[in-house]
């Protein structure tokens, strides 16, 4: 961790090829000078310290930077090397860079025995013991460990090389170093934007030098996302840590060639065994040779672009084929290959963020890091189109280089219709690799029609088409062609979507009516208007965005579409009869359906899903008909619908949605015959008062939504018979009492009954809740509950994870300590609550904002709380256990807690130890004295030049107050802009918290920002600027009065907790303007500031 602040820059650009570490008195004027000159003659950029007089033990900041900036360190061990504390400190730094930065370390044993260096015996022992006998014991241990570690590495021994001939010995070293620099390093990319953040996590989890097992790691993602680039960067950084290494590129294509698998085997063996050519003959023999030849070697193998398990098997890729400590990295578009192989860890390659995308694109389009004047908005349009895909950013940037704005505008319009050929061909590889026509058809259906839809609904439709979607969709997900969101929606990268649509378009580029799928509104309009459809059309969508923009066509336009399976119309009117419609229709989605009922000549016998949201329907059918295959019926927002359908005619219906049908006052009792019905959504049916008793006999019902049914008064006593029910949402209804039979719902996982329509009504709960063994979420917010109305056995809900009791009138609560899985508790706006009950140790989030009567909290020392919110709980003075609970805390909000003692606030600020996106907010104004403070929203400082420590965090403390007295909304912190002017980098840190103001008082926020992005080092000039807006505009509603900065050093690292890497940092274009302005104003004080910083921060030790 000590050098983590440097890892980013070091991995990107090495300043020197070689750093020479030597004992000047032994070798400076002879061997080392000759070695240095020989390396220079070979165009190897070597660093040689010119300081002859190495006094004391602390090496300079410049020397540390030279070590960290060198690709290779060569250590010249001589007789008196170990008697110099300077040399030993250099050695410690070098070995640390080997572990942390991936530096190559090569020892030269000039006139000493490697064993003596390793064990500190012989001449080394004499020099070492005599010079360092009075030194600090821990320091001596570090030096001994570094000597042993370095001596164990492969290097050169003068006595055993070239018969001790120095000239030949030096030339041997030169040749070997040239080989290291040239033969192993791979070209990654001309512009390596955003690579560091992607590879550091993977390198960390590889556990190099920490874990001795064989570890296999898979990197998976869609084509063009940068898997190979990251793999190359990782390889370059770590290959030297292994006995041998091999990078097998483009395995998928090579394996297809004649004798391709043998070629790959021979390449692997030649790389690892360091032979010019290894002949294996055939695949089976090659597998045996690999196992025998590599089984005892500690190797690094990268296998790039695999798409079949047999490609890995033929290379003997498994845990047993390589020596202990080996690392195997595999890149693929197919996650399932990694699962089949049984890799230890998988990493999804992620897209570039907006800032990274713009920078990479600009480097290719303008040869600068930011667009030229006049091209900024055009560039952003292209970047948005690329969707963070490096391949597309590179290709389109190069394509648009030195083009006029007119050309750009034309190219962007074309891209909206036809993808760029090079990008299309790269992405189409994944489509061509699908197993069969069915999987390809599923991909094309989704790319044209189903993006953003619920995955289960789409599966039902595709199953009705005979496409085996459970298998097909899983394959698409594993091959990175499709994802499923947290809300269960099908998602696809825009370029993959466009690739699929281009495949359809390319089959009939001129004749739109002969394309198998029509998704473009203009194309669909042309086909329907001209009646040019054909038997090729399987799916069509036409969307008019608003009810006022209706389009009208003849139903005869569909007469030739004999294979039409999928039809989606939005606010489209059709005239004529419906007999000509294809009877193969499986999905009918027609938002704004204009008729009062579905005509009887509209054949829907094979339809699986009907979606007629926002329709003009009064009732569903003109006649009573049976739809034997219908599983999904959605009539939501049909405001004129007065009666539900006869459910006897829909025997296998599974999902019914009647949300916001505001004229619907009853549900037909025939619903009780739907023995497959599992989900009913009646949200917002304001005229509905109850459900038929037959409804409560449905054994298959899993989800019932009644939220917003403001006249719904009663749940039937038979509720307990719905044995499959898992979700019951009855927020904002008129329900006054929960039937006691609810405890029989053994599968109920989520129950919400928040917000009674009448504030004067108190909800009556059953006397006992025991029996709800599966309940994980319970919300009774705003039910006017008093202490007596809450069952005493609330603590018996052992599966409960989230509990919301906010906006109730109770003064006390029963103990909750037995809720061993509860992680979130909300007591928001409980204005009469005096004390929080005993809490379970599982709790991580406690919300008790706006509890003005709250005076007491339980002992929090045994809890692992991550976030607590006590905003405006004005009677709180402090709470017990804060010393221990701070060890897990990530976010504390106590603005408006005006009774907090000064001692308590000081303790919180001093002991805050979380390095990450959270922070602590308190009432008050004074920034603690250990900060460098500046008035306003900006501060610039210089990092003290301290050589023996590294910065691990930047600490900020912000004092702020509202500008508007009446403004009480949360203030979004747009970001802390941290600019390192020395390194010309800028990053935006977006904290998770907002600035909350509830009065005209002053407030204080403190947080620690990790240094792994900022890369702050001694001597750097750094600027911190805070930008604050509101939740609905960029208008400023808060004034930042002061900013304080301080630094956390690695010698205090054990006292701090560091968050896992997240997405709360964004890179931003470097801007020197604020620095120049600031320097002009305060140039006379800069040296005083630097001196103050160094003195105050050193004083903390």
KOLSE-744610 format. One record per residue (C-alpha): x, y, z. Coordinates in steps of 0.2 Angstrom, whole numbers, padded with zeros to 4 digits, always signed. Layout:
XYZ...
END
This chain:
+0000+0000+0000+0015+0011+0003+0018+0014-0015+0000+0013-0021+0000+0031-0024+0014+0029-0038+0007+0013-0046-0004+0022-0058+0009+0033-0066+0023+0020-0065+0013+0007-0074+0009+0020-0088+0026+0028-0092+0043+0022-0087+0055+0037-0085+0071+0026-0086+0074+0009-0093+0087+0005-0079+0091+0011-0062+0108+0007-0056+0110+0004-0037+0128+0002-0031+0141+0006-0018+0151+0021-0025+0167+0017-0015+0168+0000-0022+0163+0001-0040+0159+0019-0045+0175+0022-0055+0177+0006-0063+0163-0008-0065+0148+0003-0063+0154+0017-0074+0158+0005-0088+0142-0004-0086+0133+0013-0087+0142+0019-0103+0139+0002-0111+0120+0003-0108+0120+0021-0115+0129+0016-0131+0115+0002-0133+0102+0016-0132+0097+0010-0115+0091+0025-0104+0100+0021-0087+0099+0032-0071+0116+0034-0062+0116+0044-0046+0130+0057-0047+0130+0061-0028+0146+0054-0022+0144+0058-0004+0130+0048+0002+0128+0054+0020+0115+0047+0032+0102+0034+0029+0087+0044+0020+0087+0044+0002+0080+0059-0007+0063+0061-0015+0072+0063-0032+0080+0046-0030+0064+0038-0025+0056+0045-0040+0070+0038-0051+0068+0021-0044+0049+0021-0046+0051+0027-0063+0063+0014-0069+0057-0002-0079+0072-0012-0072+0083-0010-0057+0100-0017-0057+0108-0020-0040+0127-0021-0040+0131-0031-0024+0149-0028-0019+0159-0031-0003+0154-0015+0006+0136-0013-0002+0128-0019+0014+0138-0007+0026+0129+0008+0018+0112+0012+0025+0109+0023+0010+0111+0008-0002+0100-0003+0010+0086+0010+0009+0088+0010-0010+0087-0009-0010+0071-0008+0001+0063+0004-0010+0068-0006-0026+0060-0022-0019+0044-0013-0014+0043-0007-0032+0045-0025-0038+0030-0030-0028+0019-0015-0030+0024-0008-0047+0029-0024-0057+0047-0018-0058+0060-0030-0065+0075-0032-0052+0091-0040-0058+0106-0043-0045+0124-0042-0051+0136-0051-0039+0152-0042-0042+0164-0048-0030+0153-0057-0017+0145-0074-0016+0126-0074-0019+0124-0085-0003+0133-0073+0008+0121-0059+0002+0106-0070+0004+0111-0076+0022+0121-0061+0027+0137-0071+0030+0155-0070+0025+0161-0053+0019+0143-0046+0019+0141-0051+0037+0157-0042+0042+0152-0025+0034+0133-0027+0039+0136-0031+0058+0150-0018+0061+0140-0004+0053+0122-0007+0059+0124-0015+0076+0117+0001+0085+0102+0003+0072+0084+0001+0075+0079-0017+0076+0064-0016+0064+0075-0006+0052+0088-0020+0052+0075-0033+0049+0069-0024+0034+0086-0023+0027+0090-0041+0030+0074-0046+0022+0077-0035+0006+0095-0043+0005+0088-0060+0006+0074-0057-0007+0086-0049-0019+0099-0062-0018+0086-0075-0022+0082-0068-0039+0090-0073-0055+0104-0062-0060+0123-0062-0065+0138-0069-0055+0155-0062-0061+0164-0077-0055+0153-0089-0065+0151-0079-0081+0164-0076-0095+0178-0083-0084+0177-0067-0074+0181-0056-0089+0173-0039-0084+0171-0033-0102+0162-0049-0108+0152-0049-0092+0146-0031-0095+0141-0035-0113+0132-0051-0106+0122-0039-0094+0119-0027-0109+0112-0041-0120+0101-0048-0107+0094-0031-0102+0090-0028-0121+0081-0044-0122+0071-0040-0107+0066-0023-0114+0063-0028-0132+0057-0046-0132+0045-0048-0118+0036-0031-0118+0020-0031-0129+0013-0016-0138-0003-0011-0129-0010+0004-0137-0004+0021-0144-0015+0029-0132-0017+0020-0115-0033+0029-0108-0041+0022-0093-0031+0006-0092-0024+0008-0075-0040+0008-0066-0045-0008-0075-0029-0018-0072-0025-0014-0054-0039-0023-0046-0035-0039-0057-0017-0038-0052-0021-0036-0034-0032-0052-0034-0019-0062-0044-0010-0062-0027+0007-0062-0035+0020-0065-0021+0007-0068-0008-0002-0084-0014+0008-0099-0019-0006-0108-0028-0010-0109-0046-0023-0096-0050-0033-0094-0066-0042-0078-0069-0054-0074-0084-0058-0057-0092-0074-0058-0102-0084-0045-0112-0091-0040-0128-0080-0038-0144-0070-0022-0144-0072-0018-0126-0053-0019-0123-0050-0036-0115-0034-0039-0125-0028-0022-0121-0030-0025-0102-0022-0042-0103-0007-0035-0112-0005-0021-0100-0006-0034-0085+0007-0045-0094+0019-0031-0097+0018-0026-0078+0020-0043-0070+0029-0055-0082+0046-0052-0074+0039-0059-0058+0039-0077-0065+0052-0089-0071+0045-0088-0089+0030-0081-0098+0019-0083-0114+0006-0072-0122-0004-0082-0134-0014-0070-0145-0029-0072-0156-0032-0090-0150-0049-0092-0158-0044-0088-0176-0027-0097-0174-0036-0113-0168-0046-0114-0184-0031-0114-0195-0024-0130-0202-0013-0137-0188-0017-0121-0178-0019-0130-0161-0001-0137-0163+0005-0120-0168-0002-0113-0152+0006-0128-0142+0023-0125-0150+0022-0106-0146+0018-0109-0128+0032-0122-0126+0045-0111-0135+0041-0096-0124+0041-0105-0108+0056-0116-0112+0066-0102-0120+0069-0112-0136+0068-0105-0154+0057-0119-0159+0048-0134-0150+0041-0147-0162+0026-0157-0154+0019-0166-0170+0001-0168-0165-0011-0161-0152-0011-0176-0140+0008-0177-0139+0008-0158-0136-0003-0159-0121+0009-0172-0113+0024-0161-0117+0016-0146-0109+0011-0155-0093+0029-0163-0091+0038-0147-0096+0029-0134-0087+0023-0144-0072+0037-0138-0061+0039-0120-0067+0032-0104-0060+0025-0096-0076+0013-0083-0082+0002-0088-0097-0010-0076-0105-0023-0085-0118-0031-0071-0128-0048-0072-0136-0054-0090-0133-0072-0096-0138-0071-0115-0135-0067-0125-0120-0057-0137-0131-0045-0123-0136-0040-0122-0117-0040-0141-0115-0028-0143-0130-0016-0131-0121-0017-0141-0105-0024-0126-0096-0029-0132-0079-0023-0130-0061-0012-0146-0062-0002-0142-0077+0009-0128-0070+0020-0125-0055+0015-0117-0039+0013-0098-0040+0009-0099-0058-0004-0087-0065-0016-0090-0080-0026-0076-0088-0039-0080-0101-0049-0067-0111-0065-0072-0120-0082-0066-0126-0091-0081-0118-0092-0082-0099-0098-0100-0100-0081-0105-0106-0073-0099-0090-0086-0107-0080-0083-0124-0088-0065-0122-0085-0067-0118-0067-0057-0102-0066-0054-0095-0049-0060-0077-0053-0069-0069-0067-0069-0050-0071-0081-0042-0083-0073-0030-0094-0081-0013-0092-0085+0001-0104-0076+0018-0103-0084+0032-0094-0089+0048-0102-0073+0057-0098-0061+0043-0103-0071+0040-0119-0070+0059-0124-0051+0058-0121-0048+0043-0131-0058+0049-0145-0050+0066-0145-0033+0058-0146-0037+0049-0162-0048+0063-0169-0037+0078-0165-0021+0071-0158-0025+0080-0142-0034+0075-0126-0049+0087-0129-0059+0091-0145-0054+0106-0155-0064+0122-0154-0080+0120-0164-0080+0101-0163-0085+0099-0144-0103+0095-0147-0100+0085-0162-0087+0075-0153-0099+0072-0138-0112+0065-0151-0100+0052-0158-0094+0048-0140-0112+0045-0135-0115+0034-0150-0099+0023-0146-0106+0019-0129-0089+0018-0120-0083+0005-0133-0064+0008-0136-0064+0000-0153-0078+0011-0159-0069+0027-0151-0053+0023-0160-0060+0018-0177-0072+0033-0178-0059+0045-0171-0047+0040-0184-0060+0040-0198-0065+0058-0193-0047+0065-0191-0044+0081-0201-0062+0081-0207-0073+0097-0209-0088+0099-0197-0099+0097-0212-0092+0080-0215-0094+0076-0197-0112+0080-0197-0115+0069-0212-0106+0055-0205-0116+0056-0188-0132+0055-0198-0126+0040-0208-0121+0031-0192-0139+0032-0186-0144+0022-0200-0129+0011-0205-0115+0006-0193-0097+0008-0198-0091-0007-0207-0075-0011-0197-0085-0010-0181-0099-0020-0188-0087-0034-0194-0078-0035-0177-0095-0036-0167-0103-0048-0179-0090-0062-0174-0100-0065-0159-0116-0067-0169-0109-0079-0181-0102-0089-0167-0119-0093-0160-0124-0111-0160-0139-0111-0172-0152-0102-0181-0164-0101-0166-0151-0092-0155-0148-0080-0169-0167-0077-0171-0168-0073-0153-0154-0061-0154-0162-0052-0169-0179-0051-0161-0172-0044-0145-0161-0031-0154-0176-0025-0165-0190-0026-0152-0187-0031-0134-0173-0021-0127-0179-0014-0110-0193-0026-0108-0195-0038-0094-0185-0054-0097-0199-0066-0091-0212-0058-0102-0200-0059-0117-0196-0077-0113-0215-0081-0113-0217-0073-0131-0201-0082-0138-0207-0098-0131-0223-0096-0140-0213-0094-0156-0204-0111-0152-0187-0103-0149-0182-0111-0132-0178-0094-0124-0172-0101-0107-0157-0109-0116-0155-0096-0129-0155-0080-0118-0143-0088-0106-0131-0091-0121-0133-0073-0127-0129-0067-0109-0114-0078-0107-0107-0073-0124-0109-0054-0119-0122-0050-0132-0135-0047-0119-0137-0042-0101-0151-0042-0088-0153-0026-0077-0156-0026-0058-0174-0023-0063-0175-0039-0073-0175-0029-0090-0166-0035-0106-0152-0023-0110-0140-0023-0125-0125-0011-0129-0131+0001-0143-0118-0005-0155-0123-0023-0153-0141-0018-0156-0136-0009-0171-0125-0024-0177-0141-0035-0176-0152-0022-0185-0138-0020-0199-0138-0039-0201-0157-0038-0205-0155-0022-0216-0141-0030-0226-0151-0044-0232-0163-0033-0241-0155-0015-0242-0165-0008-0256-0182-0017-0253-0189-0012-0236-0204-0023-0238-0193-0039-0239-0184-0037-0223-0188-0050-0209-0190-0036-0196-0195-0018-0196-0191-0008-0181-0188+0010-0189-0203+0021-0189-0200+0028-0206-0197+0011-0214-0213+0004-0206-0223+0019-0211-0217+0017-0229-0222-0001-0230-0239+0001-0222-0243+0016-0233-0237+0008-0249-0244-0009-0244-0227-0016-0249-0226-0029-0235-0221-0047-0239-0220-0064-0232-0203-0061-0226-0209-0049-0212-0209-0058-0195-0210-0042-0184-0215-0024-0186-0215-0009-0174-0222+0008-0177-0222+0021-0163-0231+0038-0163-0225+0046-0148-0241+0055-0142-0259+0052-0144-0260+0068-0154-0249+0061-0167-0259+0047-0173-0256+0038-0190-0269+0029-0200-0267+0015-0212-0278+0001-0220-0278-0016-0212-0275-0022-0230-0257-0017-0228-0254-0032-0217-0262-0045-0229-0246-0051-0236-0237-0053-0220-0241-0071-0218-0227-0074-0205-0230-0060-0194-0226-0065-0176-0223-0049-0167-0233-0033-0169-0230-0017-0159-0240-0001-0163-0241+0015-0153-0256+0027-0156-0259+0020-0173-0276+0019-0181-0281+0005-0193-0296+0006-0205-0305-0009-0212-0308-0027-0207-0295-0038-0198-0298-0055-0207-0282-0051-0217-0271-0052-0201-0259-0066-0200-0265-0079-0187-0247-0083-0182-0246-0067-0171-0238-0071-0154-0236-0054-0147-0248-0039-0149-0243-0023-0141-0254-0008-0146-0253+0007-0134-0267+0019-0137-0278+0005-0145-0292+0016-0152-0307+0004-0152-0320+0001-0138-0317-0017-0139-0307-0030-0149-0316-0034-0166-0322-0052-0167-0313-0055-0184-0296-0051-0177-0289-0068-0175-0278-0069-0159-0279-0088-0156-0260-0090-0155-0256-0074-0146-0246-0077-0130-0245-0058-0124-0257-0044-0127-0252-0026-0121-0266-0013-0124-0260+0000-0112-0268+0018-0113-0282+0010-0124-0299+0017-0127-0307+0000-0122-0324-0001-0113-0323-0019-0112-0311-0032-0120-0321-0042-0133-0335-0039-0144-0340-0057-0142-0335-0069-0129-0320-0079-0136-0307-0091-0129-0289-0087-0130-0281-0104-0126-0263-0098-0127-0264-0081-0119-0252-0079-0104-0250-0061-0102-0263-0047-0102-0259-0029-0099-0273-0016-0100-0265-0003-0089-0270+0015-0090-0286+0011-0099-0296+0024-0091-0313+0020-0099-0312+0001-0095-0327-0003-0084-0327-0021-0083-0314-0035-0082-0314-0049-0095-0323-0066-0093-0308-0075-0086-0315-0092-0090-0310-0088-0108-0292-0086-0103-0288-0103-0095-0269-0102-0094-0267-0083-0090-0252-0080-0078-0250-0061-0078-0263-0048-0077-0260-0029-0076-0274-0017-0074-0264-0003-0066-0273+0015-0066-0289+0008-0074-0298+0022-0065-0316+0017-0070-0314-0001-0065-0324-0004-0049-0325-0023-0049-0315-0039-0054-0325-0053-0062-0327-0068-0050-0322-0080-0063-0304-0074-0059-0304-0088-0046-0303-0101-0059-0286-0096-0066-0276-0109-0057-0260-0102-0066-0262-0084-0062-0246-0078-0052-0246-0059-0054-0260-0046-0052-0256-0027-0053-0271-0016-0048-0261-0001-0043-0271+0015-0044-0288+0007-0047-0296+0021-0037-0314+0014-0039-0310-0003-0033-0316-0007-0016-0313-0026-0014-0309-0042-0023-0321-0057-0025-0319-0070-0012-0314-0083-0026-0298-0073-0029-0291-0077-0012-0292-0096-0016-0279-0094-0030-0265-0105-0024-0252-0100-0038-0253-0081-0034-0236-0074-0030-0237-0055-0032-0252-0044-0028-0251-0025-0030-0265-0014-0023-0255+0001-0020-0265+0017-0023-0282+0009-0023-0288+0023-0011-0305+0015-0009-0299-0002-0006-0305-0006+0012-0303-0024+0017-0292-0039+0014-0303-0055+0016-0300-0067+0030-0296-0080+0017-0280-0071+0013-0270-0084+0022-0276-0097+0009-0265-0089-0004-0250-0100+0000-0239-0095-0014-0240-0076-0010-0222-0068-0009-0226-0050-0012-0241-0039-0005-0240-0021-0009-0255-0011-0002-0248+0006+0001-0260+0021+0001-0276+0011+0003-0290+0012+0015-0287-0004+0023-0289-0002+0042-0285-0020+0048-0274-0034+0043-0282-0051+0045-0274-0063+0057-0274-0076+0044-0259-0067+0036-0247-0077+0048-0251-0092+0037-0242-0085+0022-0226-0094+0025-0219-0088+0008-0223-0070+0010-0206-0060+0008-0212-0042+0006-0227-0034+0014-0229-0015+0012-0244-0006+0019-0238+0012+0021-0248+0028+0020-0266+0026+0026-0277+0037+0016-0285+0044+0032-0272+0051+0044-0284+0049+0058-0286+0030+0056-0274+0019+0066-0270+0002+0057-0275-0013+0067-0262-0026+0066-0264-0045+0072-0260-0048+0090-0245-0058+0084-0234-0059+0068-0226-0075+0073-0227-0087+0058-0221-0075+0044-0205-0084+0043-0200-0079+0026-0204-0060+0028-0188-0050+0023-0196-0033+0020-0209-0025+0031-0215-0007+0029-0229+0001+0040-0224+0019+0037-0237+0032+0041-0250+0020+0049-0252+0031+0064-0246+0017+0075-0244+0019+0094-0233+0009+0105-0248-0002+0110-0253-0006+0092-0236-0014+0088-0235-0033+0092-0223-0037+0106-0216-0052+0095-0210-0040+0081-0193-0048+0085-0199-0065+0080-0198-0060+0061-0181-0069+0060-0179-0067+0041-0182-0048+0041-0169-0038+0032-0178-0021+0030-0190-0013+0042-0198+0004+0039-0208+0011+0054-0206+0029+0050-0220+0043+0052-0228+0035+0066-0233+0041+0083-0226+0028+0095-0215+0034+0109-0206+0017+0111-0203+0001+0102-0201-0017+0108-0183-0024+0107-0177-0028+0090-0160-0036+0095-0166-0054+0090-0169-0049+0071-0152-0056+0067-0153-0052+0048-0160-0034+0049-0148-0022+0040-0159-0007+0037-0171+0001+0050-0180+0017+0046-0188+0028+0060-0189+0044+0049-0201+0057+0056-0206+0048+0072-0209+0064+0081-0214+0056+0098-0200+0043+0099-0189+0046+0114-0177+0031+0113-0171+0019+0100-0174+0001+0106-0160-0012+0107-0153-0016+0090-0146-0032+0081-0128-0033+0078-0132-0036+0059-0139-0018+0057-0129-0007+0044-0140+0007+0041-0151+0017+0054-0162+0031+0049-0169+0042+0063-0170+0059+0054-0182+0072+0061-0185+0064+0078-0185+0080+0089-0190+0070+0105-0176+0057+0103-0164+0058+0118-0157+0040+0120-0148+0028+0109-0143+0010+0114-0125+0005+0115-0119+0005+0097-0102-0002+0101-0106-0020+0096-0114-0015+0080-0106-0014+0062-0116+0001+0057-0110+0008+0040-0122+0023+0039-0132+0033+0052-0144+0047+0049-0149+0058+0064-0152+0074+0055-0163+0086+0065-0164+0075+0081-0161+0090+0091-0161+0083+0108-0146+0071+0105-0131+0075+0115-0120+0060+0111-0121+0041+0112-0112+0027+0119-0101+0016+0110-0095+0029+0097-0077+0024+0099-0079+0006+0093-0094+0009+0081-0083+0021+0071-0072+0007+0065-0086+0001+0053-0094+0018+0049-0094+0025+0032-0107+0039+0033-0114+0050+0048-0127+0063+0045-0130+0074+0061-0134+0091+0054-0147+0099+0064-0142+0090+0080-0139+0106+0089-0137+0098+0107-0121+0088+0103-0107+0092+0115-0091+0100+0109-0081+0085+0116-0092+0072+0106-0090+0082+0090-0071+0084+0092-0070+0065+0095-0080+0060+0080-0069+0072+0069-0052+0066+0076-0057+0047+0075-0065+0047+0058-0055+0033+0049-0064+0029+0033-0055+0032+0017-0069+0032+0004-0084+0041-0004-0093+0043+0013-0090+0056+0026-0097+0064+0042-0108+0080+0043-0110+0090+0059-0118+0106+0065-0104+0119+0067-0092+0131+0059-0074+0129+0065-0063+0118+0055-0051+0109+0066-0033+0116+0069-0024+0102+0060-0030+0107+0043-0023+0120+0031-0038+0131+0029-0043+0143+0015-0058+0155+0013-0070+0150-0001-0072+0135-0012-0054+0132-0018-0038+0129-0010-0020+0126-0017-0006+0118-0008+0011+0109-0010+0014+0091-0004+0028+0091+0008+0044+0083+0001+0045+0068+0013+0055+0053+0006+0051+0039+0018+0032+0040+0017+0019+0040+0005+0002+0048+0004-0013+0036+0006-0027+0049+0007-0032+0067+0005-0043+0074+0019-0055+0088+0016-0065+0098+0028-0079+0109+0022-0088+0123+0031-0104+0128+0022-0121+0137+0025-0137+0140+0015-0139+0156+0005-0158+0155+0006-0167+0154+0022-0182+0144+0016-0171+0132+0006-0172+0115+0014-0169+0103+0000-0154+0091-0001-0139+0100-0010-0130+0089-0022-0111+0090-0022-0107+0090-0040-0089+0085-0036-0073+0089-0027-0061+0093-0042-0044+0087-0037-0031+0094-0049-0012+0088-0048-0004+0103-0057+0013+0095-0056+0007+0079-0066-0007+0089-0075-0021+0077-0070-0038+0081-0064-0051+0069-0056-0068+0072-0049-0073+0064-0033-0092+0062-0031-0096+0059-0013-0112+0048-0009-0119+0061+0003-0127+0078-0001-0126+0094+0009-0142+0095+0019-0147+0113+0025-0162+0115+0037-0159+0132+0044-0147+0147+0043-0134+0138+0054-0117+0133+0048-0112+0115+0044-0096+0105+0043-0092+0090+0032-0076+0079+0033-0070+0065+0022-0055+0056+0017-0052+0054-0002-0040+0039-0007-0024+0044-0016-0024+0030-0028-0031+0041-0042-0023+0058-0037-0006+0051-0036+0000+0064-0024+0019+0064-0021+0031+0076-0012+0033+0092-0021+0017+0091-0031+0006+0107-0032-0012+0102-0029-0028+0111-0031-0045+0106-0023-0061+0115-0029-0079+0110-0024-0093+0113-0035-0111+0113-0027-0128+0114-0035-0145+0108-0030-0155+0093-0034-0165+0101-0048-0154+0114-0056-0136+0120-0056-0141+0136-0046-0131+0137-0031-0141+0137-0014-0127+0135-0002-0111+0145+0001-0095+0136+0004-0086+0146+0017-0070+0137+0020-0060+0122+0014-0047+0113+0025-0035+0100+0018-0024+0088+0027-0015+0072+0022-0015+0054+0028+0002+0045+0027+0006+0027+0026+0015+0026+0042-0003+0029+0050-0011+0016+0037-0015+0003+0051-0027+0016+0059-0038+0018+0043-0050+0008+0033-0050+0010+0014-0065+0007+0003-0065-0005-0011-0063+0003-0028-0078+0011-0035-0086+0022-0048-0085+0038-0037-0070+0045-0047-0070+0052-0064-0056+0058-0074-0058+0076-0081-0048+0087-0093-0034+0096-0085-0037+0114-0083-0023+0126-0077-0033+0142-0077-0038+0142-0058-0020+0138-0053-0013+0153-0063-0026+0165-0056-0023+0159-0039-0004+0160-0040-0006+0178-0047-0016+0183-0031-0006+0173-0018+0011+0170-0025+0019+0179-0010+0011+0167+0002+0015+0150-0007+0032+0147+0001+0024+0151+0018+0010+0139+0014+0022+0125+0010+0032+0127+0025+0016+0127+0036+0010+0111+0028+0026+0102+0031+0027+0108+0049+0009+0104+0053+0009+0087+0045+0025+0082+0052+0019+0087+0069+0005+0075+0068+0018+0061+0069
END
